[in-house]
Amino acid sequence: MVGLLVTEIDHRHLGRDSLFLMAEVRLPEADAEHRVKVRNLSAGGMMAEGAVKVQRGTSIEVNLRNIGWVEGVVAWIQDNRFGIAFHDEVDPKLARAPVGSGAQTPRFVKPPLLNQPLGPVRKI
């Protein structure tokens, strides 16, 4: 999608969820990944917060939990926050879904109580 203008990707009409997640972003010409806070997320884009030097109109990729890498473009910048308009819509509910607790889920992402067998319950 080279040459695509930010104004051609208008997803502001889509509903947004305010939330707090962490994600990784990377610029296509750089190998480094930067950790950002996801402040809100919709099917068409997101607001990120972090110390990433981006410019409006720059192509960017973001790795969202339970979704994977999504391509987009920087739509706006204000201080250390910036908006990303996705090239393709995503399902924002997937990012909000809890991390699984099955055998395939790594131990370090499971809630602490699920890692320990529960002992006998005492009546107080």
Backbone torsions as a table, in degrees:
resi	resn	phi	psi	omega
1	MET	NA	43.4	178.6
2	VAL	-67.0	138.0	177.6
3	GLY	83.6	2.4	179.6
4	LEU	-75.2	127.3	-179.8
5	LEU	-83.6	147.8	179.3
6	VAL	-59.9	-36.1	-178.8
7	THR	-66.7	-19.1	178.4
8	GLU	-80.6	-11.8	179.5
9	ILE	-112.1	88.5	-177.6
10	ASP	-108.3	100.6	179.9
11	HIS	-112.3	15.6	-175.5
12	ARG	-65.7	-19.0	-179.5
13	HIS	-76.3	-12.4	-178.3
14	LEU	-81.0	145.0	178.5
15	GLY	-66.2	146.1	-179.9
16	ARG	-121.0	146.1	174.0
17	ASP	-105.9	129.3	171.4
18	SER	-81.9	132.5	-177.7
19	LEU	-160.1	177.4	177.2
20	PHE	-134.7	104.6	176.7
21	LEU	-130.5	163.3	172.3
22	MET	-106.7	148.5	178.4
23	ALA	-149.2	166.2	174.9
24	GLU	-110.7	139.8	174.1
25	VAL	-123.2	152.7	175.3
26	ARG	-147.5	147.1	174.5
27	LEU	-89.8	137.2	-175.1
28	PRO	-55.2	-33.1	-178.6
29	GLU	-84.6	-4.2	-179.7
30	ALA	-117.9	146.1	178.5
31	ASP	-84.9	-21.3	-174.8
32	ALA	-71.6	142.9	173.9
33	GLU	-107.9	143.8	-179.5
34	HIS	-120.5	136.0	179.3
35	ARG	-85.3	132.0	179.4
36	VAL	-132.7	160.4	172.8
37	LYS	-92.8	134.3	175.9
38	VAL	-93.9	111.5	-177.1
39	ARG	-87.3	-37.1	171.4
40	ASN	-151.1	156.5	-173.1
41	LEU	-144.0	134.1	174.1
42	SER	-131.8	177.3	179.1
43	ALA	-62.8	-29.8	-175.0
44	GLY	-101.1	-7.3	-178.4
45	GLY	177.0	-172.6	-177.1
46	MET	-156.0	163.1	169.8
47	MET	-109.7	127.3	180.0
48	ALA	-114.4	152.3	176.7
49	GLU	-131.6	127.0	179.1
50	GLY	172.1	172.7	-177.1
51	ALA	-88.8	59.1	179.1
52	VAL	-111.2	128.2	179.2
53	LYS	-86.4	105.2	-179.9
54	VAL	-127.1	163.1	175.3
55	GLN	-124.7	149.5	178.7
56	ARG	-58.7	132.4	-179.9
57	GLY	92.7	-5.0	-179.3
58	THR	-75.5	137.1	173.3
59	SER	-69.3	144.2	-177.5
60	ILE	-151.5	154.3	175.3
61	GLU	-123.5	142.6	179.6
62	VAL	-130.2	137.3	178.6
63	ASN	-101.9	105.1	-178.3
64	LEU	-98.3	139.1	179.7
65	ARG	-56.2	134.7	179.2
66	ASN	66.2	1.4	179.4
67	ILE	-117.0	-47.0	-178.2
68	GLY	104.7	-163.5	-177.4
69	TRP	-75.8	130.7	-179.3
70	VAL	-126.2	132.9	178.6
71	GLU	-89.0	145.6	178.6
72	GLY	-162.0	-168.0	179.9
73	VAL	-138.5	144.4	178.6
74	VAL	-71.3	119.2	-175.6
75	ALA	-92.5	-34.0	-179.1
76	TRP	-158.3	161.2	179.2
77	ILE	-139.6	135.8	173.7
78	GLN	-147.1	111.5	-176.4
79	ASP	56.9	-122.2	-179.8
80	ASN	-99.8	17.3	177.1
81	ARG	-113.5	148.6	178.1
82	PHE	-152.6	152.4	179.0
83	GLY	-100.0	142.0	176.9
84	ILE	-119.8	123.9	173.7
85	ALA	-96.5	119.1	-178.3
86	PHE	-73.7	146.4	175.0
87	HIS	-70.2	-39.1	178.2
88	ASP	-123.9	144.4	-179.7
89	GLU	-67.6	150.4	176.8
90	VAL	-122.2	168.7	174.6
91	ASP	-97.4	102.7	-176.2
92	PRO	-63.6	-21.5	179.2
93	LYS	-66.8	-26.9	177.6
94	LEU	-64.0	-39.4	-179.8
95	ALA	-68.1	-28.0	179.9
96	ARG	-82.9	-15.9	-177.1
97	ALA	-61.9	142.1	179.4
98	PRO	-65.1	151.1	176.1
99	VAL	-67.8	137.2	-176.6
100	GLY	-62.1	162.7	178.8
101	SER	-123.2	16.9	-179.0
102	GLY	-77.5	-177.1	-177.0
103	ALA	-65.2	-27.0	-178.6
104	GLN	-81.8	-15.0	-178.8
105	THR	-78.3	128.7	178.6
106	PRO	-60.1	144.8	-175.9
107	ARG	-59.8	-36.7	-174.5
108	PHE	-69.4	-13.5	177.5
109	VAL	-102.1	-3.8	178.7
110	LYS	-81.8	149.4	174.4
111	PRO	-59.8	145.8	-174.3
112	PRO	-56.4	-38.4	-176.1
113	LEU	-69.0	-24.6	179.7
114	LEU	-75.6	-16.4	-179.3
115	ASN	-83.7	-18.7	-174.5
116	GLN	-111.3	137.4	173.2
117	PRO	-69.0	140.4	179.9
118	LEU	-78.6	136.9	179.2
119	GLY	-84.6	-175.3	179.0
120	PRO	-65.2	146.5	179.8
121	VAL	-90.6	131.5	178.0
122	ARG	-103.3	140.8	175.4
123	LYS	-88.9	127.9	-178.2
124	ILE	-106.6	NA	NA
